Amino acid sequence: MKPAHCPSVSLLVLALGLAGCGEESDNLPVDGRDFDGVEYSEPVAYTGKAIDGYLINARVWLDMDGDGQHTPGPMTITLENGAEVVLEAGEPTAMSGENGDFSLDVAELELDPEVGPDLDPRDYPLHALALPGKTLEQTPAGNVAVTSAYLLSAPPGVRNVTPLTTLARFRALAGLAEGSTHNLPEGLVGMNLRRDYVQAEDERAHAYARALARFMASQIPDDYNQLLANAGSTGTERYLSANAAVLLGVSLAQHAPDIVDIVDAVAGGEY
C-alpha cells in the first residue's frame, strides 16, 4: 500500500498556485534513485545518505503512513487486497553514520505470497531528522554539531535525503512535474535536486541546500527542538501532526525562491 498524500495536498496547491495531486515520475534518469527500470529484489537493507553536509547520527526512517513522524511498532498496514499486515518493528529506521550513510532493515516488508506482494520501500518517502547537539555535520574543518533540529525528506524511491530533495518532494506533491519551472528559483532551474551534491562537488547546490536547511531549522517549533535536544531523545518522539509536517514543506516551497536569491546575492558567483 502506498501512503496517501492527497489529503494534505490542498495546502501545497494553495502555496504554489496549482491544482491536482500527482506522483513523481520514474521515467527520467536521476542520480538519487537506484534500480531505475530494474526490479528491486533485495529485502534485507535499504541504503542511502542523509545530507546537508553529510550528516552523522541523524534519525532516518521510511515514512510508510505518510504522517511525517516515525511510527513505532506494532504498526498495521492494509494491502490493496484488503489483507492486514502487522510490522512489529514499525517503520524501518536507523541512525546515519559516516558520510551520511544509513541502512534500513526492511526484512519485515517481505511478505508471505499467500498474504500479498512484498511491500516495496521505493513506494514510500524517506525522512531524516537532524537532532540538536547529537547530529554532526561533516565539514572540511571537521565534524560540527547541529544546533537546531530540521526535518528532511525525499520523494518515494529517492535515497539521498537532503534539503533539495525535500523541496523536490513537496513540489511533486503539489502536482508539479519534475521538469516544471513554476515557482522554482532561477538558480535551481536545470539542477538535479536529487543527487549527492557533496560527492559531485557542486558548491552552488551545497550553498543553496545549506541555506534551505537553516530556514527549515527556523521553522521547527521551539518545544519540539527542546524535546529533541534532551539527553534521552532518540529522534523517534512524536510531536508534529501530519498537517504540521506538511506545512513545514509548504513553507519551504513558498520561501525557496527568496532564499536562493539571497544566497546568489551574497555569493556574487563565488559559492
C-alpha angles and dihedrals in degrees: 000000000000117000115259109243100165099083089070097035093092088074090057093044090055091047097050101031096244140118131220140042117250135173117236116258126249092201099093120071111244132180094226097055122075129195094036106177091358126104112248108238109162112098099173105071139010109200137191145128136274108214142182086122101336106303122220119198097012117148110246127186143164106246100219097164095043097233098122094239132089111265115208126214149307088056125168121218120191113214124216088255090058096253117135122225123194117213103202093194094045121219111000109258141170142161118258120243138195114342088013092284118160133176122200121202104228097169091119089062090067105093137196105264089231089062098044145283120314116274107250114220089210088071092068135062121247123228130199122193120199109214119214112245092002108060115075125206115213110229133168087257093053137271115329124196116238109242099196131034123247133177121227128187141176136209115266110285095018111115102188105086110200141138088265094052087049089057091045092052096052092045088053092049089054089058097258113149116235094254096043117124094194108135089348115140112249091239091060097049108118093006119129101238093191105057132097098262092183093060090042089052089229099161094181093055089045091052092051091047092050092052093046090051091052090050091050090050089054090056097055111106113253093235091054091048090051092048091054091045092058114111093241096049117120097181091251095098113122113228111133122075117230090254092049090053090051092048089057088059092044090054091050092050092048096049101036095095092054092044094051091046090054092050091050092049094049094043095050089201094312108103 
